[in-house]
Amino acid sequence: MLLSLSIKNFGLFKSANVDFSNNFCAITGESGTGKSMFLNALNLFLIGNVPQNLKTSEGSVSAYFTVNEFIKDMLQEYAPFDGDELILAVNFTPKKTLFRVNDTIVPRNVVQEVSKYLLEIHSQDSNIALRDENYQNSLIFKILREKFPEYFFDYDKGYEEYLNLKRKLENLPTNKTEIFRNIDILNYQIQEIEEANLQPHEDDELSARFKTLNNLEEIRERLVESLNILKDREEQSIDEEIGYIIYNLSKLKDFGFIEEHSLASSIQEQIAELYTLLENRLSQLDSDPEELERVSERLNKIIDLKRKYGPSLDDVLKNLNKFRIQKNELEEIKNDFHELEPRLYKLKDELLELSDKIIEKVTPFLNDLKSNIENNLKDLNMENSKIDWKIERLKEPKKEAAHRITFLLKTNPKSDFMPLSEIASGGELSRIILAVEVVLGKNHAIDTMVFDEIDSGVGPRMADVVGNKLNELSKDKQIIVITHMPQVANFATEHFKIVKSSNEETSSAIIKLSENERLEEIKEMYGNIVY
């Protein structure tokens, strides 16, 4: 239920605060005072936008609601709160618009989505909307889903799977040939890399080995020469010379050359160690020409793979894993390709059958709705009018169901049923709309319904019936009606008047009328009616 509305610097309203305390509120005022602007302020939450021509300065519109657990669950992600009261706000400047839920800034679509379950506005534009068959279908299924959610559980679950299957089929390559070709390419790439049996860092090791084998003679010559210098040459070698140094220093130990003697001995040991190392390396030098050829071929193979799938050996190994994953995915698609379409067609048939069962279950309820609407049409002096449902089974399942439900109407017994969109008379249409809204409004979960001159196009005497119908509806809903008919305002339990002042700056205000003021306003409204 809408508890209050605050408006600041929006159109003609510089500052307005309205508290709603009853279920049937009438809003009246002369033309041009700002009744439409009041409606626009409420509509901001539903449209999620402030018209640029109304953002002339910093302003805001905020609405204070009581809410249920469903609304609290909807806001759990963006603006969780305790209690059962909620404030929606739109703050704007000429350059910026912010939407808030209980002072928490949220995306505008969050406010729009929540507002759809809090507030419903029926204006002259709604008349046009209700003539739209898509709107009719959406409205009827909205009511059916709210009334019988359990009927739609299996359908919704199946429809979600149906959409997933459709998306999978749409994402498949255009034909099986392309899938098979891609699998063949991946098989070749995987086989080529796997047959090479690559090892991490193998290319670095092979490059070093190839360089060694390719320079074997030079390495051998320099090792032999180094060994000769160390020990093996006929003239005095380094080993012999360091031996003489050690001998001389041993004779000088008594004169304090102990450390020098030790260092010379250490050098002799290192020379011996170096000699052993070089001797071992020399013995390891094989002069096998076939090894050079094998290393060269292996290295060229790795270079070729790096060129194709590299640039590094690590990249080649990573791509091998990627190719395997891609191949598995395509193999899965290949295996499922012939299964997806049959599964989709099977699920489609199941959804059509589920929708048939849903229609069968809700038909008694639809018949009751039809009877109630016809009874309301009789009350509105359209006793010859009959309404019916046009129920079409669709070829493809849709989100609501696999059926489409729209209104059919005839205004006299001899005429044929016609779509509501083909009813020409404005007066008839207004009464039909009211009859539909009074009946449907009782059956869906919106707490607050706003009617903007729903009595437009009906005569003064019929306006009394309209007021009575709205009063009947207010037993189940909070009704706010913007009206120019005193008969309608007379039924309201709370009455507001929008007035315009003409001081230095024209502005509008919303005034709650006392009982005496209300009677005077209704009396004045009667005085303006020409019978």
Protein Blocks (a to p, Z undefined) as FASTA:
>chain_A
ZZbdcdeheajblbdcdddfbfbdcdeddehilmmmmmmmmmmmmnopacfklmmbccdd
dddddddfklmmmmmmmmgcedjbdcddddddfkbccddeehiacdfklmmmmmmmmbcc
ddfklmmmmmpmklmmmmmmmmmmmmmmmlmmmmmmmmmmmmmmmmmmmmpcfbfklmmm
mmmmmmmmmmmmmmnopaehklmmmmmmmmmmmmmmmmmmmmmmmmmmmmmpmbdcfklm
mmmmmmmmmmmmmnopmmmmmmmmmmmmmmmmmmmmmmmmmmmmccbfklmmmmmmmmmm
mmmmmmmmmmbfklmmmmmmmmmmmmmmmmmmmmmmmmmmmmmmmmmmmmmmmmmmmmmm
mmmmmmmmmmmmmmmmmmnopakbccdddddddfbdcfklmcdcdddddfbfkbccddfk
lpmblklmmmmmmmmmmmmmmmccbfbdcdehklgoiafklmmmmmmmmmmmmmmmccdd
ddfbfklmmmpcbdcdddddddfbccdddddddfklmmmmmmmmmmmpcZZ
